[in-house]
Amino acid sequence: MSRNSKFSYFDFTMNYDMKTQIGAGTFSDVWLCVKRDNGKEMAAKILKKGFRSSKVNVTTLNNIAEVKIAKTVENHPFLLMMVGAYFYKECGKIVLVSELMKKSLFDIIRSGCSLSLFRIKIYTYQMLEGLRYLHQNDFVHRDIKPENILLRSRDKQLKIGDFGTTCHVSEGQPHVQYVATRWYRSPECMLTRGYYGKKMDIWAMGCVIYEMVMGHVMFCGVDEADQMERIGWVLGRPNSSLINKFRKNKSNVFTWLYESSRSDQNFDFGCGLRTVYQPHMPAYEVLKDMIVYDPARRFSANRLLRKPYFNEIRNTSYHRKVVEFEKSLGDNDGTTADGSPKRIK
């Protein structure tokens, strides 16, 4: 099947039967559906924006973020890609169909179940591996959070999902200013007017890893200013060079924090990451290079995966299977002949 053959504006009901609602969000609802030809259960994401059938065509579908990424990026073990896009005539909505994932990392955290050290390591590896592949194809997810990390049956494999706010870096800057759920929003997203890039996903993933281990949110501000203050309690005040860098495209939050009478109340020094997440904790050597103010100093997913913390995985057949899978993607696997990253244009 060609990649484009997955995308159709034919009626959803020609291929699937809708069953029960299993999730709800701001811009879409998720339903359980069954494929008519084989009875397989799938997830149907119904976008809340309505359309008249006369206005739904290939161009309409191609402008949807999930469709853009699915037509550009090959399937990957740790990315939940959609398998089809349809028009649902009964309600005048567009439906995006994907593999059914019955649980999220949020569910695991909320249950209070502690994860083994190896499970933490394997989940961290899978999340970073999925992010690495996404970034090598020049996409930024922009909404990494536990609810968007989905788990397959038996919780052995996870996939990054919900690409509704994903954008291609070639779309330029500034981007939309308010992206990502606040608790996982990186400093550059809050201190500038939309000047951010792939490293915002690294910050968010660091917050997710912390939450996975500790069982609670790392920075839970009630608004963006409070969010930045909570980050400051741990990391202190950004250095003057970084503040000047952000000042060029400053946001209202930046002005309030660093250019108003309120700025004298900022902490120059925080308690330090070591205080809230001690060095003996799982994945500390990874986390310390993710929760970093300056996006230029924040490690890429590719660089994080080379850390000694993952040696245990790199020396197993599990890692080799992932490498073999990506090699099988041919010229679109995001690497050069020697396996090093290349820029996808």
CORBELWO-V866055 format. One record per pair of residues at least 4 apart in sequence whose ideal C-beta (glycine too) atoms are under 8 Angstrom apart, sorted by the first residue. I is the first residue (numbers start at 1). J is the second residue. D is the distance in whole Angstrom. If there is no record, write none. Layout:
# CORBELWO-V866055
I J D
I J D
This chain:
# CORBELWO-V866055
1 5 5
1 6 7
3 71 6
4 71 7
6 70 7
6 82 8
6 83 6
6 84 5
6 85 8
7 58 7
7 61 6
7 62 8
7 67 6
7 70 8
7 71 7
7 84 7
7 85 5
8 84 7
8 85 7
8 86 6
9 56 5
9 57 6
9 58 6
9 60 7
9 61 6
9 85 8
9 86 7
9 87 5
10 14 6
10 15 8
10 86 6
10 87 7
11 86 7
11 87 6
11 88 7
11 89 5
12 16 6
12 18 8
12 44 7
12 86 4
12 87 7
12 88 4
12 89 8
12 95 5
13 17 7
13 18 8
13 88 7
13 89 7
13 90 7
15 35 7
15 36 6
15 37 8
15 84 7
15 86 7
16 33 4
16 34 7
16 35 6
16 36 6
16 42 7
16 44 7
16 86 8
16 97 7
17 33 6
17 34 5
17 36 6
18 31 6
18 33 5
18 44 7
19 31 7
19 32 4
19 33 6
19 34 6
20 31 7
20 32 5
21 29 6
21 30 7
21 31 5
21 32 8
22 30 5
22 31 6
22 32 5
22 43 7
23 29 7
23 30 4
24 29 5
24 30 7
25 29 7
25 30 8
27 47 7
27 48 6
27 49 8
27 164 6
28 45 5
28 46 6
28 47 5
28 48 6
28 164 7
29 45 8
29 46 5
29 48 7
30 43 6
30 44 7
30 45 5
30 46 8
31 43 8
31 44 5
31 46 6
32 41 6
32 42 8
32 43 7
32 44 7
32 100 7
33 41 8
33 42 5
33 43 7
33 44 4
33 97 7
34 39 6
34 40 7
34 41 6
34 42 7
35 39 7
35 40 5
35 41 8
35 42 6
41 100 5
42 83 7
42 97 5
42 98 7
42 99 7
42 100 5
43 97 7
43 98 5
43 99 7
43 100 5
43 101 7
44 95 5
44 96 7
44 97 6
45 66 8
45 82 8
45 95 7
45 96 4
45 97 8
45 98 7
46 88 7
46 91 7
46 93 5
46 94 8
46 95 5
47 64 7
47 93 6
47 94 5
47 95 8
47 96 7
48 93 7
49 93 7
49 94 8
50 91 8
50 92 5
50 93 6
51 55 5
51 56 5
51 60 7
51 87 7
51 92 6
51 93 7
51 94 7
52 56 8
52 92 7
53 87 7
53 89 6
53 92 7
55 60 7
56 60 5
56 61 8
56 87 5
56 94 7
57 61 8
58 62 6
59 63 7
60 64 8
60 94 7
61 67 5
61 85 5
61 94 7
62 67 6
62 68 7
62 71 7
63 67 8
63 68 8
64 68 7
64 85 7
64 94 7
64 96 7
65 69 7
65 163 6
65 164 6
65 165 7
65 166 5
65 167 7
66 70 6
66 82 5
66 85 8
66 96 5
66 163 5
66 164 6
66 166 8
67 71 6
67 82 7
67 85 5
67 96 8
68 72 6
68 166 8
68 168 7
69 73 5
69 81 8
69 139 6
69 163 5
69 166 6
70 81 5
70 82 5
72 137 6
72 139 8
72 168 8
73 79 7
73 81 7
73 133 7
73 134 7
73 137 5
73 139 7
74 329 5
74 332 5
74 333 7
75 79 7
75 81 5
76 81 7
76 130 6
76 133 5
76 325 8
76 326 8
77 126 8
77 129 8
77 130 8
77 157 7
77 159 8
77 322 6
77 325 6
78 126 5
78 127 7
78 129 5
78 130 3
78 133 7
78 157 8
78 158 7
78 159 5
78 160 6
79 130 5
79 133 7
79 134 6
79 159 6
79 160 5
79 161 8
80 98 6
80 99 6
80 101 6
80 150 6
80 159 4
80 160 7
80 161 4
80 162 8
81 98 7
82 96 5
82 97 6
82 98 5
83 97 5
83 98 6
83 99 7
84 96 8
84 97 5
85 94 7
85 95 7
85 96 5
85 97 7
86 94 7
86 95 5
86 97 7
87 93 8
87 94 6
87 95 7
88 92 7
88 93 5
88 94 7
88 95 5
98 161 7
99 159 8
101 150 4
101 151 6
101 152 6
101 159 7
101 161 7
102 151 8
102 153 7
103 107 5
103 108 7
103 150 7
103 151 5
103 155 7
104 108 8
104 146 6
104 147 5
104 148 7
104 149 6
104 150 5
104 151 7
105 109 6
105 123 7
105 146 4
105 147 8
105 149 4
105 150 8
105 151 7
105 158 7
105 208 7
105 212 6
106 110 6
106 145 8
106 146 4
106 147 4
106 149 8
107 111 6
107 151 8
108 113 6
108 115 7
108 151 7
108 155 7
108 212 8
109 146 6
109 211 6
109 212 6
109 215 6
112 215 7
114 215 8
115 119 4
115 120 5
115 123 7
115 212 7
115 213 8
116 120 7
117 121 6
117 282 6
118 122 6
118 312 8
119 123 6
120 124 6
120 212 7
120 213 6
120 282 5
120 283 6
121 125 6
121 282 7
121 283 7
121 309 7
121 310 7
121 312 7
121 313 7
122 126 6
122 313 7
122 318 8
123 127 6
123 158 6
123 212 7
124 128 6
124 209 6
124 212 8
124 283 5
124 286 6
125 129 6
125 305 7
125 310 6
125 313 5
126 130 6
126 157 7
126 158 5
127 131 6
127 149 6
127 158 7
127 160 7
127 205 6
127 208 7
127 209 8
128 132 6
128 205 7
128 286 8
128 301 5
128 304 5
128 305 5
129 133 7
129 301 8
129 305 7
129 322 6
130 134 6
130 159 7
130 160 4
131 135 6
131 141 7
131 144 8
131 160 7
131 201 6
131 202 7
131 205 6
131 301 4
132 136 6
132 300 8
132 301 4
132 302 5
132 305 6
133 137 7
133 326 7
133 334 6
134 139 5
134 140 8
134 141 6
134 160 7
134 166 8
134 201 8
135 139 7
135 140 7
135 198 5
135 201 7
135 300 7
135 301 6
135 302 8
136 302 7
136 334 3
136 335 7
136 341 6
136 342 8
136 344 6
137 334 6
137 344 5
138 168 6
138 169 5
138 170 6
138 343 7
138 344 6
139 163 8
139 166 5
139 167 7
139 168 6
139 169 7
140 166 7
140 167 6
140 168 8
140 169 6
140 196 8
140 197 6
140 198 5
140 200 7
140 201 6
141 148 8
141 160 7
141 163 7
141 165 8
141 166 5
141 201 5
141 204 8
142 165 4
142 166 6
142 167 6
142 175 8
142 179 5
142 180 6
142 200 7
142 201 7
143 148 6
143 162 6
143 164 7
143 165 5
143 166 8
143 179 7
143 180 5
143 181 7
143 184 8
143 204 8
144 148 6
144 149 8
144 160 7
144 180 7
144 184 6
144 201 5
144 204 4
144 205 5
144 208 6
145 149 8
145 180 8
145 181 5
145 183 7
145 184 5
145 204 7
145 208 7
146 208 6
146 211 6
146 212 7
147 162 8
148 160 7
148 161 5
148 162 4
149 158 5
149 159 8
149 160 6
149 161 7
149 208 7
150 158 6
150 159 5
150 160 8
150 161 5
151 155 5
151 157 7
151 158 5
151 159 8
152 156 7
152 157 5
152 158 7
152 159 7
165 179 6
165 180 8
167 171 5
167 175 6
169 197 6
169 198 7
171 175 7
173 194 6
173 195 5
173 196 8
173 197 8
174 192 8
174 193 6
174 194 3
174 195 6
174 249 7
175 179 7
175 194 4
175 195 8
175 196 6
176 194 6
177 189 8
177 192 8
177 193 6
177 194 4
177 251 7
179 185 8
179 189 6
179 200 8
180 184 5
180 185 5
180 186 7
180 189 6
180 200 7
180 204 6
181 185 7
182 221 6
182 223 8
182 224 7
182 227 6
183 207 7
183 217 5
183 218 7
183 219 6
183 220 5
183 221 7
183 227 7
184 203 7
184 204 4
184 207 5
184 208 7
185 189 5
185 190 6
185 200 8
185 203 8
185 204 7
185 224 7
185 227 7
186 190 8
186 196 7
186 199 7
186 200 4
186 202 8
186 203 4
186 204 7
186 295 7
187 191 6
187 203 7
187 228 7
187 231 6
187 238 7
187 246 8
187 293 5
188 192 6
188 195 7
188 196 5
188 199 8
188 200 7
188 246 7
188 295 5
189 196 5
189 200 6
190 224 5
190 227 6
190 228 6
190 251 7
190 253 5
190 254 8
191 228 7
191 246 4
191 250 7
191 251 6
191 253 6
191 254 4
191 257 8
192 196 7
192 246 6
192 249 4
192 250 7
192 251 6
192 254 7
193 249 5
193 250 7
193 251 5
194 249 8
195 249 5
196 200 5
196 295 7
197 295 7
198 202 7
198 300 7
199 203 7
199 295 4
199 296 8
199 298 5
199 300 8
200 204 7
200 295 7
201 205 6
201 301 8
202 206 6
202 290 5
202 295 8
202 298 5
202 299 7
202 300 7
202 301 7
202 304 8
203 207 7
203 290 6
203 291 7
203 292 8
203 295 8
203 298 7
204 208 7
205 209 6
205 290 7
205 301 8
206 210 7
206 218 8
206 287 5
206 290 3
206 291 5
207 211 6
207 217 8
207 218 5
207 219 7
207 291 7
208 212 6
209 213 7
209 283 6
209 286 7
209 287 6
209 290 7
210 214 6
210 218 4
210 277 6
210 287 6
210 291 8
211 215 7
211 216 7
211 217 6
211 218 6
213 277 8
213 281 6
213 282 5
213 283 7
214 218 8
214 277 7
218 276 8
218 291 8
219 227 6
219 230 5
219 231 5
219 234 8
220 230 7
221 225 8
221 226 4
221 227 3
221 228 7
221 229 7
221 230 5
222 226 5
223 227 7
224 228 6
224 253 5
225 229 7
225 253 5
225 256 6
225 257 7
226 230 6
227 231 7
228 232 6
228 253 6
228 257 6
229 233 7
229 257 8
229 266 8
230 234 7
231 235 6
232 236 6
232 237 6
232 266 6
232 267 5
232 270 6
233 267 6
233 270 6
233 271 6
234 270 5
234 271 6
234 272 7
234 273 6
234 275 7
234 276 6
234 291 8
235 270 5
235 272 8
235 273 7
235 291 7
235 293 6
236 267 6
236 268 6
236 269 4
236 270 4
237 243 8
237 266 5
237 267 6
237 268 5
237 269 8
238 242 4
238 243 5
238 246 8
238 293 5
238 294 8
239 243 7
239 293 8
240 244 6
241 245 7
242 246 6
242 293 6
242 294 5
243 247 6
243 258 6
244 248 8
246 250 6
246 254 6
247 254 7
247 258 8
250 254 4
250 255 6
250 259 8
251 255 7
252 256 6
253 257 6
254 258 6
254 259 7
255 259 5
255 260 6
256 260 5
256 262 6
257 262 7
257 263 6
257 266 6
258 263 5
258 266 7
259 263 6
262 266 8
271 275 4
271 276 7
272 276 8
273 277 6
273 287 7
273 288 6
273 291 6
274 278 6
274 279 6
277 281 5
277 284 6
277 287 6
278 284 7
279 284 5
279 285 8
280 284 7
283 287 5
283 309 6
284 288 6
285 289 8
285 307 6
285 308 7
285 309 5
286 290 7
286 304 6
286 307 6
286 309 6
287 291 6
288 292 8
289 298 7
289 299 4
289 303 8
289 304 7
290 298 6
290 299 7
290 304 7
292 297 5
292 298 5
292 299 8
293 297 8
294 298 7
299 303 4
299 304 5
300 304 7
301 305 6
302 306 7
302 341 6
303 307 8
305 310 6
306 310 8
310 314 6
311 315 6
312 316 7
313 318 6
313 319 5
314 319 5
315 319 7
316 320 7
317 321 6
318 322 7
319 323 6
320 324 6
321 325 6
322 326 7
323 327 6
323 339 8
324 328 6
325 329 7
326 333 5
326 334 8
326 335 7
327 333 6
328 333 8
329 333 4
332 344 8
334 341 6
334 342 6
334 344 6
335 339 5
335 340 6
335 341 6
335 342 6
336 340 5
336 341 8
336 342 5
